[in-house]
Amino acid sequence: QVQLVESGGGLVQAGGSLRLSCAASGSTFRFNPMAWYRQAPGKRREFVAGITIAGSTNYAESVKGRFTISRDNAKNTVYLQMNSLKPEDTALYYCTVGDVWTHSDYWGQGTQVTVSS
């Protein structure tokens, strides 16, 4: 069973920055893609950013230019650098990975990001 351990959430003022991390257990180069989603209270979970094992990235329009996703394949870890944070970025952020061995998707437990105005 793959386990995802997320960290880096917290409380920050508008305009500030946070860096989220998500480490996946298991053999290296096993997970493709790796991505971040978020869910605000009363709203549906939405895609934030994703990255392939080759390093190709895509972003939700709402975070383009402010967030940067990256990964360390040797550590099975994906990062989300969040700059110029806005109150509307407040949400529970989830990491998800696709397992190329089992063709399954795995989700982390979520890490809370709160941006105060």
Contacts in CASP RR format, 6 or more apart in sequence:
PFRMAT RR
TARGET T0000
AUTHOR 0000-0000-0000
METHOD contacts of the structure
MODEL  1
QVQLVESGGGLVQAGGSLRLSCAASGSTFRFNPMAWYRQAPGKRREFVAG
ITIAGSTNYAESVKGRFTISRDNAKNTVYLQMNSLKPEDTALYYCTVGDV
WTHSDYWGQGTQVTVSS
2 24 0 8 1.000
2 25 0 8 1.000
2 26 0 8 1.000
2 31 0 8 1.000
2 97 0 8 1.000
2 99 0 8 1.000
2 104 0 8 1.000
2 106 0 8 1.000
3 24 0 8 1.000
3 25 0 8 1.000
3 106 0 8 1.000
4 22 0 8 1.000
4 23 0 8 1.000
4 24 0 8 1.000
4 25 0 8 1.000
4 95 0 8 1.000
4 96 0 8 1.000
4 97 0 8 1.000
4 106 0 8 1.000
4 107 0 8 1.000
4 108 0 8 1.000
4 109 0 8 1.000
5 22 0 8 1.000
5 23 0 8 1.000
5 25 0 8 1.000
5 108 0 8 1.000
6 20 0 8 1.000
6 21 0 8 1.000
6 22 0 8 1.000
6 93 0 8 1.000
6 94 0 8 1.000
6 95 0 8 1.000
6 108 0 8 1.000
6 109 0 8 1.000
6 110 0 8 1.000
6 111 0 8 1.000
7 20 0 8 1.000
7 21 0 8 1.000
7 22 0 8 1.000
7 111 0 8 1.000
8 18 0 8 1.000
8 19 0 8 1.000
8 20 0 8 1.000
8 21 0 8 1.000
8 111 0 8 1.000
9 18 0 8 1.000
9 20 0 8 1.000
9 93 0 8 1.000
9 111 0 8 1.000
9 112 0 8 1.000
9 113 0 8 1.000
10 18 0 8 1.000
10 111 0 8 1.000
10 112 0 8 1.000
10 113 0 8 1.000
10 114 0 8 1.000
11 114 0 8 1.000
11 115 0 8 1.000
11 116 0 8 1.000
12 18 0 8 1.000
12 85 0 8 1.000
12 113 0 8 1.000
12 114 0 8 1.000
12 115 0 8 1.000
12 116 0 8 1.000
13 115 0 8 1.000
13 116 0 8 1.000
14 85 0 8 1.000
14 86 0 8 1.000
14 87 0 8 1.000
14 115 0 8 1.000
14 116 0 8 1.000
14 117 0 8 1.000
15 83 0 8 1.000
15 84 0 8 1.000
15 85 0 8 1.000
15 86 0 8 1.000
15 115 0 8 1.000
16 83 0 8 1.000
16 84 0 8 1.000
16 85 0 8 1.000
16 115 0 8 1.000
17 81 0 8 1.000
17 82 0 8 1.000
17 83 0 8 1.000
17 84 0 8 1.000
17 85 0 8 1.000
18 82 0 8 1.000
18 85 0 8 1.000
18 113 0 8 1.000
19 79 0 8 1.000
19 80 0 8 1.000
19 81 0 8 1.000
19 82 0 8 1.000
20 36 0 8 1.000
20 79 0 8 1.000
20 80 0 8 1.000
20 82 0 8 1.000
20 93 0 8 1.000
20 95 0 8 1.000
20 111 0 8 1.000
20 113 0 8 1.000
21 77 0 8 1.000
21 78 0 8 1.000
21 79 0 8 1.000
22 34 0 8 1.000
22 36 0 8 1.000
22 77 0 8 1.000
22 78 0 8 1.000
22 79 0 8 1.000
22 95 0 8 1.000
22 97 0 8 1.000
22 108 0 8 1.000
23 75 0 8 1.000
23 76 0 8 1.000
23 77 0 8 1.000
24 30 0 8 1.000
24 31 0 8 1.000
24 34 0 8 1.000
24 76 0 8 1.000
24 77 0 8 1.000
24 78 0 8 1.000
24 97 0 8 1.000
24 106 0 8 1.000
25 76 0 8 1.000
26 76 0 8 1.000
28 73 0 8 1.000
28 74 0 8 1.000
28 75 0 8 1.000
28 76 0 8 1.000
29 53 0 8 1.000
29 73 0 8 1.000
30 76 0 8 1.000
30 99 0 8 1.000
30 100 0 8 1.000
30 101 0 8 1.000
31 53 0 8 1.000
31 76 0 8 1.000
31 97 0 8 1.000
31 98 0 8 1.000
31 99 0 8 1.000
31 100 0 8 1.000
32 52 0 8 1.000
32 53 0 8 1.000
32 97 0 8 1.000
32 98 0 8 1.000
32 100 0 8 1.000
33 50 0 8 1.000
33 51 0 8 1.000
33 52 0 8 1.000
33 53 0 8 1.000
33 97 0 8 1.000
33 98 0 8 1.000
34 50 0 8 1.000
34 51 0 8 1.000
34 69 0 8 1.000
34 71 0 8 1.000
34 78 0 8 1.000
34 95 0 8 1.000
34 96 0 8 1.000
34 97 0 8 1.000
34 98 0 8 1.000
35 47 0 8 1.000
35 48 0 8 1.000
35 49 0 8 1.000
35 50 0 8 1.000
35 51 0 8 1.000
35 69 0 8 1.000
35 78 0 8 1.000
35 95 0 8 1.000
35 96 0 8 1.000
35 97 0 8 1.000
36 48 0 8 1.000
36 49 0 8 1.000
36 50 0 8 1.000
36 69 0 8 1.000
36 78 0 8 1.000
36 80 0 8 1.000
36 93 0 8 1.000
36 94 0 8 1.000
36 95 0 8 1.000
36 96 0 8 1.000
37 45 0 8 1.000
37 46 0 8 1.000
37 47 0 8 1.000
37 48 0 8 1.000
37 93 0 8 1.000
37 94 0 8 1.000
37 96 0 8 1.000
38 45 0 8 1.000
38 46 0 8 1.000
38 48 0 8 1.000
38 89 0 8 1.000
38 91 0 8 1.000
38 92 0 8 1.000
38 93 0 8 1.000
38 94 0 8 1.000
38 113 0 8 1.000
39 45 0 8 1.000
39 46 0 8 1.000
39 91 0 8 1.000
39 92 0 8 1.000
39 94 0 8 1.000
40 88 0 8 1.000
40 90 0 8 1.000
40 91 0 8 1.000
40 92 0 8 1.000
43 91 0 8 1.000
45 94 0 8 1.000
46 60 0 8 1.000
47 60 0 8 1.000
48 59 0 8 1.000
48 60 0 8 1.000
48 63 0 8 1.000
48 67 0 8 1.000
48 80 0 8 1.000
48 93 0 8 1.000
49 57 0 8 1.000
49 58 0 8 1.000
49 59 0 8 1.000
49 60 0 8 1.000
49 63 0 8 1.000
49 67 0 8 1.000
49 68 0 8 1.000
49 69 0 8 1.000
49 80 0 8 1.000
50 57 0 8 1.000
50 58 0 8 1.000
50 59 0 8 1.000
50 69 0 8 1.000
51 57 0 8 1.000
51 69 0 8 1.000
51 70 0 8 1.000
51 71 0 8 1.000
51 78 0 8 1.000
53 71 0 8 1.000
53 73 0 8 1.000
55 71 0 8 1.000
57 69 0 8 1.000
59 65 0 8 1.000
59 67 0 8 1.000
59 69 0 8 1.000
62 88 0 8 1.000
63 82 0 8 1.000
63 89 0 8 1.000
66 82 0 8 1.000
66 83 0 8 1.000
66 84 0 8 1.000
66 85 0 8 1.000
67 80 0 8 1.000
67 81 0 8 1.000
67 82 0 8 1.000
67 83 0 8 1.000
68 80 0 8 1.000
68 81 0 8 1.000
68 83 0 8 1.000
69 78 0 8 1.000
69 79 0 8 1.000
69 80 0 8 1.000
69 81 0 8 1.000
70 78 0 8 1.000
70 79 0 8 1.000
70 81 0 8 1.000
71 77 0 8 1.000
71 78 0 8 1.000
71 79 0 8 1.000
72 79 0 8 1.000
78 95 0 8 1.000
78 97 0 8 1.000
80 93 0 8 1.000
82 89 0 8 1.000
82 113 0 8 1.000
85 113 0 8 1.000
85 115 0 8 1.000
86 115 0 8 1.000
87 115 0 8 1.000
87 116 0 8 1.000
87 117 0 8 1.000
88 115 0 8 1.000
89 113 0 8 1.000
89 115 0 8 1.000
90 113 0 8 1.000
90 114 0 8 1.000
90 115 0 8 1.000
91 112 0 8 1.000
91 113 0 8 1.000
92 110 0 8 1.000
92 111 0 8 1.000
92 112 0 8 1.000
92 113 0 8 1.000
93 110 0 8 1.000
93 111 0 8 1.000
93 112 0 8 1.000
93 113 0 8 1.000
94 107 0 8 1.000
94 108 0 8 1.000
94 109 0 8 1.000
94 110 0 8 1.000
95 107 0 8 1.000
95 108 0 8 1.000
95 110 0 8 1.000
96 105 0 8 1.000
96 106 0 8 1.000
96 107 0 8 1.000
96 108 0 8 1.000
97 105 0 8 1.000
97 106 0 8 1.000
98 104 0 8 1.000
98 105 0 8 1.000
98 106 0 8 1.000
99 105 0 8 1.000
99 106 0 8 1.000
END
